Amino acid sequence: QVMAESKRIADDLMRLIETANAPIFGIDTEGNVTEWNAKASSLLEFTKTETIGKNLVANFITEEFRDSVNEVLSAALKGKETANFEFP
């Protein structure tokens, strides 16, 4: 019963991520894309299939923003929050 409930919760969270009205992506500790929702696909014009397993910054961030995005992601991986980070 616990396993069934865990699966239901995981499925609900995946559905929430996929249908969110905001771009959502996930990366592993090496910076490789592990999640890419539909809104990210529509805004950034890369499909989930094109992004999964590839380094986010090296492949999908323009050179002028790579350093600042790397800083934010490095801080996030250390548990530090960055509020309202935006780039064009």
C-alpha positions as CSV (number, residue, x, y, z in Angstrom):
1,Q,0.0,0.0,0.0
2,V,2.9,2.4,0.8
3,M,4.5,1.7,-2.6
4,A,1.2,2.3,-4.4
5,E,0.8,5.7,-2.6
6,S,4.4,6.7,-3.4
7,K,3.8,5.9,-7.1
8,R,0.6,7.9,-7.1
9,I,2.4,10.9,-5.5
10,A,5.3,10.6,-8.0
11,D,2.8,10.5,-10.9
12,D,0.9,13.5,-9.5
13,L,4.2,15.5,-9.2
14,M,5.3,14.5,-12.7
15,R,1.9,15.6,-14.1
16,L,2.2,18.9,-12.2
17,I,5.7,19.6,-13.6
18,E,4.7,18.6,-17.2
19,T,1.6,20.8,-17.2
20,A,2.9,23.8,-15.3
21,N,2.6,27.2,-16.9
22,A,6.2,28.0,-16.2
23,P,9.4,26.4,-17.7
24,I,10.7,23.8,-15.3
25,F,13.9,21.8,-15.8
26,G,16.0,19.6,-13.6
27,I,19.7,18.9,-13.6
28,D,21.9,16.4,-11.9
29,T,25.1,17.3,-9.9
30,E,27.1,17.4,-13.1
31,G,24.7,20.0,-14.7
32,N,23.1,17.5,-17.1
33,V,19.4,17.9,-17.9
34,T,17.2,15.3,-16.1
35,E,13.8,17.0,-16.6
36,W,12.4,19.4,-19.1
37,N,8.7,20.3,-19.1
38,A,6.4,21.3,-22.0
39,K,6.6,25.0,-21.2
40,A,10.4,24.9,-21.3
41,S,10.1,23.2,-24.7
42,S,7.7,25.8,-26.1
43,L,9.7,28.8,-24.8
44,L,13.2,27.6,-25.5
45,E,12.4,25.6,-28.6
46,F,14.3,22.4,-27.6
47,T,12.3,19.2,-27.0
48,K,12.7,17.1,-23.9
49,T,14.4,14.4,-26.0
50,E,16.9,16.9,-27.3
51,T,17.9,18.1,-23.8
52,I,17.9,15.0,-21.6
53,G,21.4,14.0,-20.6
54,K,23.1,17.1,-22.1
55,N,24.8,19.8,-20.1
56,L,22.3,22.6,-19.6
57,V,24.7,25.5,-19.6
58,A,27.1,24.3,-22.3
59,N,24.3,23.4,-24.7
60,F,21.3,25.6,-24.0
61,I,22.5,28.8,-22.5
62,T,24.0,31.5,-24.7
63,E,27.7,32.3,-24.0
64,E,27.0,35.7,-22.5
65,F,24.9,34.2,-19.7
66,R,26.8,31.0,-19.0
67,D,28.9,32.4,-16.1
68,S,25.9,33.9,-14.3
69,V,23.7,30.8,-14.8
70,N,26.6,28.5,-13.7
71,E,26.9,30.6,-10.5
72,V,23.1,30.3,-9.7
73,L,23.1,26.5,-10.4
74,S,26.3,25.9,-8.3
75,A,24.7,27.8,-5.4
76,A,21.5,25.8,-5.8
77,L,23.4,22.6,-5.7
78,K,24.9,23.7,-2.4
79,G,21.4,24.5,-1.0
80,K,21.6,28.2,-1.5
81,E,18.6,30.0,-2.9
82,T,18.6,32.7,-5.6
83,A,15.4,34.7,-5.8
84,N,14.1,36.3,-9.1
85,F,17.0,35.3,-11.4
86,E,16.1,36.4,-14.9
87,F,17.9,36.5,-18.2
88,P,16.6,37.1,-21.7
